[in-house]
Structures are given as C-alpha cells and as structure tokens.
C-alpha cells in the first residue's frame, strides 16, 4: 500500500485521469478491501462485483477525500455502504416481530476459541444466514449501533438485535460442537 508522500501523489494522478495511477491504487488496496467484502459476502462472484462497484465509487469520488484522516478508513466506509446497498437489494429479510429482545451474551470457553483458526471462524460466520451475517459483522467488526444497522440494511432496530442474538447463539452452538 502506498505510504507517506507517495499516496497524495498517487491520488492526484488518479484525479487527473491517469489509468496507470488508478490501476496502482486498485492493486495496492484491492486485497485489503476484498477482505472486508468477503467477511460479508460468501459468494465470490458477488464479492468481486461489490468490490468493483466500490472501486468505481472510490475513483469517481476521490475528489471528496480531504487528505484528513485515514485514506483506508475513507475507502472502507465507501465499501461498507456498497455492501449494505447490496444486502438491502439482494437479501430477503426475515421479519421478526417482537416488542423487546434481550441481549444474548454467550460464554464460550477460551480453550474452544483458541483452537479455531481465522479461516475456521470466518467459515462459521459465512455459514450464518445472510441477514444475520451482515448484522453480526456490522455490529462486531464495524462497531455500528443497532440504529445504524437498521438504517443501512432496511430493518428495524429490534430485528437487528434479534439477528445479532441469533447469530451469537448459532456461533456458540457451532463452536462448542467443534471443541
């Protein structure tokens, strides 16, 4: 990834329409951003399409980056918006009707978690239903509130809480079964 003085220069070349600079930017950041996309989307074809859509938005909105704060964070926010747009458009939401949902905090023995590799944990998360996976990722990895999740993927806050709790329950069952 470009570091220091080379990043502003690369961005400026991209803003001037240099295809070479745009390819360099893509090559430098695509692996990182693809990792973010894959946490949400199991299907590689959809993940590739979402990554390409996100890079299109990044490149067409590059003039909005103010060089304040992390460039990776700015791009990540765009990627998350594209992911949530994709989820909202392509995932059928289960409607959960509840007046309240108690937070479910599963206790898993540390020894069970220590036995899991990153790939195994990612596989368990990918096995969750689409909406649960999206809510879990947004809540756990992106630190979104239930209100933000609800707004992003078009569900209610209560539904967001239910999906998170059910995802936690399912993950606990799968982890303890694999111990």
Backbone bond lengths (Angstrom), bond angles and torsions (degrees), N, CA, C in turn:
res aa  C-N    CA-C-N  psi(-1)  N-CA   C-N-CA  omega(-1)  CA-C   N-CA-C  phi
1 X - - - 1.454 - - 1.525 109.11 -
2 X 1.315 116.88 141.93 1.458 119.71 178.45 1.529 110.97 -61.16
3 X 1.308 115.06 137.40 1.457 119.76 -178.66 1.523 108.92 -127.42
4 X 1.330 114.59 147.67 1.456 120.16 172.79 1.509 114.19 65.51
5 X 1.340 115.02 -131.47 1.465 121.42 -173.77 1.522 113.55 -66.89
6 X 1.320 117.81 -24.38 1.459 119.60 -175.48 1.535 112.18 -72.66
7 X 1.323 119.31 -27.27 1.456 121.40 -179.47 1.526 112.20 -65.34
8 X 1.334 120.32 -51.23 1.472 118.58 177.54 1.528 112.65 -58.66
9 X 1.320 116.86 -37.88 1.460 120.54 179.02 1.522 110.13 -64.70
10 X 1.327 116.44 -44.12 1.461 121.06 179.02 1.526 110.86 -62.76
11 X 1.323 117.27 -43.68 1.470 120.99 178.58 1.519 110.60 -62.22
12 X 1.317 117.17 -43.09 1.471 120.58 179.07 1.526 111.63 -62.46
13 X 1.323 117.07 -39.32 1.469 119.93 176.57 1.532 110.60 -65.17
14 X 1.318 115.93 -38.21 1.480 119.81 176.97 1.521 110.00 -63.42
15 X 1.321 116.58 -42.30 1.464 120.81 -179.81 1.530 111.67 -63.65
16 X 1.330 116.82 -27.51 1.464 120.97 178.22 1.529 111.84 -83.95
17 X 1.343 116.04 0.41 1.459 120.02 175.68 1.513 115.71 91.01
18 X 1.316 117.98 14.19 1.465 120.87 179.86 1.532 110.24 -70.25
19 X 1.328 116.05 115.40 1.473 120.98 178.75 1.528 110.49 -65.25
20 X 1.316 116.58 -34.98 1.460 121.02 178.82 1.526 110.29 -63.20
21 X 1.319 116.99 -44.28 1.463 120.94 178.91 1.524 110.69 -66.30
22 X 1.338 117.02 -39.74 1.466 120.26 178.49 1.527 110.33 -62.78
23 X 1.326 117.07 -39.88 1.464 120.50 177.46 1.524 110.60 -66.28
24 X 1.318 117.02 -39.34 1.465 120.23 177.98 1.527 110.52 -62.94
25 X 1.330 116.42 -42.12 1.461 120.78 178.52 1.529 109.81 -62.67
26 X 1.330 115.89 -45.44 1.461 120.80 178.74 1.528 110.41 -60.41
27 X 1.322 116.45 -50.17 1.468 120.64 -178.51 1.527 112.13 -60.73
28 X 1.331 116.53 -34.46 1.458 120.71 -177.81 1.527 112.19 -74.29
29 X 1.327 117.72 -37.08 1.466 120.23 -171.53 1.526 115.18 -110.62
30 X 1.323 118.54 -13.59 1.465 120.54 -177.79 1.533 113.14 -58.53
31 X 1.333 119.69 -44.14 1.474 117.97 -179.67 1.533 112.61 -60.17
32 X 1.320 117.37 -42.66 1.467 121.53 179.03 1.526 110.33 -62.89
33 X 1.320 117.05 -48.38 1.463 120.82 -177.08 1.524 111.61 -71.26
34 X 1.325 117.66 -32.52 1.458 120.60 176.22 1.531 110.18 -63.24
35 X 1.316 116.49 -36.97 1.463 120.43 176.17 1.518 111.78 -60.57
36 X 1.329 116.53 -39.52 1.470 120.68 177.05 1.529 109.43 -64.68
37 X 1.328 116.34 -46.90 1.469 120.86 -178.34 1.525 110.57 -61.46
38 X 1.325 118.11 -43.87 1.462 121.55 -176.65 1.519 113.08 -65.59
39 X 1.315 117.41 -24.87 1.459 118.82 175.94 1.523 110.70 -64.37
40 X 1.320 116.60 -27.94 1.462 121.71 -178.00 1.520 113.07 -96.72
41 X 1.313 116.80 -34.31 1.462 120.94 -173.19 1.518 110.43 -119.64
42 X 1.311 116.51 119.08 1.457 121.44 -179.36 1.525 110.98 -75.43
43 X 1.317 116.82 -38.36 1.458 122.30 -176.80 1.529 109.80 -69.98
44 X 1.346 116.43 119.71 1.465 120.59 -176.53 1.520 112.30 -64.96
45 X 1.329 117.52 -34.47 1.457 120.06 179.32 1.526 110.30 -64.66
46 X 1.333 116.95 -47.41 1.468 120.15 177.97 1.525 110.48 -62.79
47 X 1.336 115.75 -39.92 1.467 119.61 -179.62 1.530 110.36 -62.16
48 X 1.326 117.44 -42.37 1.458 120.83 177.85 1.520 112.00 -64.08
49 X 1.330 116.23 -41.10 1.465 120.14 178.14 1.527 111.18 -64.19
50 X 1.317 116.73 -43.19 1.463 120.51 179.33 1.523 110.28 -64.82
51 X 1.331 117.39 -40.90 1.466 120.11 177.95 1.524 110.35 -61.51
52 X 1.331 117.41 -44.40 1.464 120.34 179.29 1.530 111.22 -64.22
53 X 1.336 117.33 -42.29 1.470 120.50 176.46 1.524 110.88 -60.48
54 X 1.330 115.45 -41.75 1.467 119.72 -179.76 1.522 110.86 -64.85
55 X 1.328 117.57 -43.13 1.465 119.50 179.11 1.516 111.75 -66.47
56 X 1.312 117.05 -34.57 1.463 119.11 175.10 1.533 109.62 -59.97
57 X 1.336 116.17 -45.69 1.471 119.43 178.87 1.526 111.40 -65.69
58 X 1.325 116.50 -39.81 1.465 119.80 178.74 1.530 109.97 -60.21
59 X 1.318 116.41 -48.35 1.461 120.40 -176.89 1.532 112.33 -69.28
60 X 1.324 117.66 -34.00 1.471 119.28 -179.41 1.529 111.96 -82.76
61 X 1.307 117.18 -13.36 1.472 120.68 178.91 1.521 112.42 -114.79
62 X 1.303 116.34 13.14 1.464 121.04 -177.37 1.526 111.93 -58.25
63 X 1.315 116.52 -28.73 1.466 119.81 178.55 1.530 111.89 -67.61
64 X 1.328 118.05 -14.10 1.463 121.71 179.38 1.525 112.26 -86.87
65 X 1.325 117.19 -12.57 1.467 119.81 177.07 1.519 108.07 -73.68
66 X 1.321 116.36 125.77 1.464 121.46 -172.43 1.531 113.65 -96.20
67 X 1.323 118.48 5.38 1.457 123.25 -177.32 1.524 111.94 63.24
68 X 1.322 115.81 18.02 1.469 121.44 174.01 1.514 106.67 -112.10
69 X 1.300 116.50 130.43 1.458 119.77 -177.57 1.513 110.79 83.82
70 X 1.287 114.24 -178.83 1.458 121.83 -175.21 1.522 111.51 -75.94
71 X 1.320 116.12 129.33 1.463 121.12 175.45 1.528 109.24 -66.10
72 X 1.334 116.63 -39.25 1.461 120.87 177.95 1.530 110.59 -60.95
73 X 1.332 116.49 -40.93 1.464 120.79 178.22 1.519 111.79 -65.15
74 X 1.328 116.76 -39.62 1.467 121.58 178.05 1.530 110.08 -62.80
75 X 1.334 115.83 -45.39 1.468 119.73 179.04 1.526 110.87 -66.91
76 X 1.307 117.00 -40.14 1.469 121.72 -179.52 1.523 110.75 -59.47
77 X 1.326 117.02 -39.82 1.466 121.16 179.53 1.535 109.67 -63.53
78 X 1.315 117.09 -41.58 1.468 120.45 177.42 1.531 109.67 -63.27
79 X 1.318 116.57 -44.77 1.463 120.87 179.60 1.530 110.18 -60.22
80 X 1.320 117.41 -44.35 1.470 120.19 179.39 1.526 111.22 -62.47
81 X 1.320 116.96 -38.38 1.465 119.31 177.25 1.525 111.64 -64.86
82 X 1.323 117.34 -40.11 1.466 120.67 178.24 1.535 109.70 -66.62
83 X 1.329 116.92 -41.22 1.467 120.80 178.27 1.523 110.42 -60.96
84 X 1.326 116.71 -48.43 1.468 118.77 -177.95 1.525 111.05 -67.42
85 X 1.340 118.06 -33.26 1.470 120.03 173.71 1.530 109.74 -61.20
86 X 1.319 116.07 -44.49 1.464 121.27 179.48 1.534 110.26 -61.47
87 X 1.316 116.45 -45.63 1.465 120.33 -179.58 1.520 110.25 -62.61
88 X 1.312 116.15 -45.36 1.467 120.67 -178.99 1.537 110.57 -61.05
89 X 1.307 117.69 -37.92 1.464 121.67 -176.85 1.521 113.52 -83.04
90 X 1.327 118.35 -28.25 1.453 120.35 -169.77 1.521 116.40 -116.37
91 X 1.293 117.88 -8.05 1.458 120.08 -178.31 1.515 109.14 -107.50
92 X 1.318 114.65 131.37 1.463 118.87 175.46 1.519 107.00 -80.90
93 X 1.323 115.69 125.42 1.461 120.24 -177.62 1.519 110.52 -89.28
94 X 1.310 114.83 133.68 1.447 119.07 172.14 1.519 106.38 -81.42
95 X 1.303 116.74 130.99 1.457 120.10 -179.58 1.517 107.69 -89.80
96 X 1.296 115.66 121.10 1.450 121.74 179.32 1.520 107.10 -106.39
97 X 1.292 115.61 123.52 1.460 119.97 -179.90 1.518 107.30 -105.21
98 X 1.308 115.52 115.87 1.464 120.79 178.74 1.512 107.82 -156.32
99 X 1.294 115.31 148.54 1.461 119.60 177.43 1.518 110.75 -83.55
100 X 1.312 116.25 -30.90 1.458 119.92 177.28 1.520 108.22 -155.37
101 X 1.292 113.84 158.43 1.456 120.27 178.86 1.513 106.98 -134.75
102 X 1.326 115.16 127.03 1.458 118.66 177.54 1.517 108.58 -81.48
103 X 1.320 115.81 140.89 1.458 119.37 178.28 1.518 109.38 -68.19
104 X 1.303 115.54 135.24 1.456 122.58 -179.55 1.512 107.87 -107.27
105 X 1.293 116.43 116.41 1.460 121.02 179.03 1.519 108.30 -116.42
106 X 1.313 117.49 94.51 1.465 120.20 -177.00 1.519 110.90 -71.02
107 X 1.294 115.60 139.18 1.455 120.48 174.07 1.519 107.38 -100.82
108 X 1.302 115.62 121.01 1.460 121.73 179.32 1.516 107.07 -120.16
109 X 1.330 115.27 132.69 1.457 118.40 179.12 1.521 109.89 -58.90
110 X 1.339 115.69 137.31 1.459 120.14 -179.83 1.523 112.27 -56.15
111 X 1.318 116.77 -35.23 1.465 118.85 -177.50 1.530 111.02 -61.23
112 X 1.335 118.29 -33.28 1.458 121.56 178.47 1.512 111.93 -68.43
113 X 1.314 115.53 -42.71 1.460 119.25 179.54 1.517 111.65 -69.45
114 X 1.321 116.41 -35.39 1.464 119.78 -179.34 1.516 112.14 -66.61
115 X 1.331 117.22 -23.08 1.459 120.60 -179.64 1.525 112.36 -80.53
116 X 1.331 117.47 -15.97 1.458 121.21 -177.44 1.527 111.00 -85.91
117 X 1.306 115.49 135.06 1.462 119.44 172.49 1.526 107.89 -85.09
118 X 1.317 115.97 168.52 1.469 120.54 177.87 1.520 110.02 -59.44
119 X 1.335 116.87 -43.34 1.466 120.71 -178.97 1.519 111.25 -64.13
120 X 1.321 117.30 -38.14 1.464 120.23 178.47 1.526 110.80 -66.41
121 X 1.322 116.48 -42.84 1.464 120.09 178.40 1.524 110.20 -64.59
122 X 1.321 117.02 -41.83 1.460 121.18 177.88 1.528 110.53 -61.87
123 X 1.324 117.13 -39.38 1.466 121.01 177.99 1.531 110.47 -63.52
124 X 1.327 117.22 -39.26 1.464 120.35 177.99 1.529 110.59 -64.91
125 X 1.329 116.72 -40.44 1.466 120.63 178.50 1.526 109.73 -67.34
126 X 1.322 117.70 -40.82 1.474 121.13 178.70 1.519 111.79 -63.78
127 X 1.323 117.45 -26.47 1.464 121.01 -178.98 1.536 112.14 -76.08
128 X 1.327 117.35 -11.58 1.459 120.15 177.66 1.525 110.07 -68.49
129 X 1.323 117.57 152.44 1.470 119.53 172.47 1.533 109.83 -57.55
130 X 1.331 116.63 152.51 1.463 122.26 -171.90 1.525 113.93 -51.50
131 X 1.320 117.20 -50.65 1.465 119.89 -176.57 1.521 110.78 -66.22
132 X 1.338 116.91 -41.54 1.468 119.66 178.39 1.518 110.82 -62.72
133 X 1.329 116.29 -41.78 1.471 120.16 179.25 1.527 110.28 -61.73
134 X 1.322 116.74 -43.23 1.467 120.40 -179.53 1.523 110.76 -64.18
135 X 1.321 116.66 -47.28 1.474 120.30 -179.50 1.517 110.00 -62.88
136 X 1.324 117.09 -45.63 1.470 121.21 -179.90 1.526 110.50 -58.25
137 X 1.323 117.33 -49.62 1.463 120.91 -178.94 1.518 112.19 -62.69
138 X 1.326 116.87 -45.65 1.469 119.58 -179.17 1.527 111.15 -63.91
139 X 1.307 117.03 -38.77 1.468 120.53 -177.98 1.530 111.27 -75.03
140 X 1.332 116.42 -48.84 1.463 120.76 -173.13 1.524 112.60 -79.25
141 X 1.337 117.24 -47.70 1.457 119.74 -172.68 1.525 113.79 -92.11
142 X 1.320 117.19 -29.22 1.465 120.00 -176.83 1.529 112.42 -104.05
143 X 1.333 116.39 -6.67 1.463 122.10 177.73 1.535 113.00 60.92
144 X 1.341 116.03 35.01 1.459 120.37 176.15 1.522 108.89 -78.21
145 X 1.313 116.79 148.03 1.462 121.18 172.58 1.526 108.19 -80.12
146 X 1.326 116.15 165.96 1.469 119.07 178.20 1.533 110.67 -63.95
147 X 1.312 116.55 -32.26 1.463 119.79 177.64 1.534 110.05 -64.70
148 X 1.334 117.32 -44.89 1.469 121.36 178.83 1.525 111.13 -64.22
149 X 1.328 116.64 -41.39 1.462 120.54 179.09 1.522 109.58 -61.98
150 X 1.327 115.58 -45.89 1.470 120.38 -179.60 1.524 110.74 -58.34
151 X 1.324 116.95 -44.08 1.462 120.75 179.76 1.526 111.81 -66.18
152 X 1.326 116.36 -39.50 1.467 120.21 -176.15 1.520 113.25 -69.83
153 X 1.341 117.08 -42.03 1.467 117.39 -174.14 1.524 113.16 -110.50
154 X 1.324 117.90 5.86 1.457 120.91 171.34 1.515 115.30 75.82
155 X 1.327 116.69 40.71 1.457 121.25 174.06 1.522 107.92 -126.70
156 X 1.328 117.21 175.21 1.465 119.38 177.85 1.526 109.58 -85.77
157 X 1.324 116.13 164.25 1.463 120.13 177.53 1.523 110.83 -62.22
158 X 1.320 116.77 -38.58 1.470 120.20 179.16 1.526 109.67 -64.67
159 X 1.320 117.12 -41.48 1.468 119.79 176.65 1.520 110.53 -62.03
160 X 1.322 116.59 -39.47 1.459 120.41 178.44 1.526 110.08 -60.87
161 X 1.319 116.42 -46.31 1.477 120.03 178.34 1.528 111.17 -61.21
162 X 1.343 116.51 -43.20 1.453 120.04 -179.16 1.530 110.11 -62.14
163 X 1.332 116.77 -46.08 1.471 120.31 -179.22 1.527 111.10 -62.50
164 X 1.325 117.91 -40.07 1.461 120.74 177.93 1.524 110.43 -63.94
165 X 1.321 116.62 -47.81 1.462 119.84 -179.17 1.524 111.75 -62.70
166 X 1.319 117.11 -41.24 1.455 119.77 179.68 1.531 110.45 -68.30
167 X 1.328 117.23 -38.08 1.471 120.53 176.52 1.523 110.23 -61.77
168 X 1.323 116.99 -44.63 1.473 120.41 178.39 1.526 110.63 -61.07
169 X 1.326 116.27 -44.07 1.462 120.79 -179.82 1.534 110.22 -60.99
170 X 1.329 116.52 -47.19 1.469 120.63 -179.44 1.527 111.04 -62.79
171 X 1.330 116.49 -43.02 1.466 119.63 -179.78 1.525 110.55 -63.99
172 X 1.326 116.86 -41.46 1.467 120.18 179.22 1.517 109.12 -60.63
173 X 1.331 117.33 -45.53 1.470 120.69 -179.55 1.523 110.49 -59.55
174 X 1.317 116.97 -44.77 1.459 120.51 -177.89 1.528 111.83 -68.84
175 X 1.323 116.99 -38.51 1.466 120.11 179.84 1.516 110.37 -68.38
176 X 1.333 117.49 -44.92 1.463 118.90 -178.80 1.533 111.15 -69.09
177 X 1.329 117.27 -29.61 1.469 121.39 176.83 1.533 110.35 -68.25
178 X 1.345 117.02 -32.41 1.465 121.49 -177.68 1.515 113.33 -86.55
179 X 1.320 118.21 -4.58 1.465 120.70 -175.75 1.503 112.21 -73.66
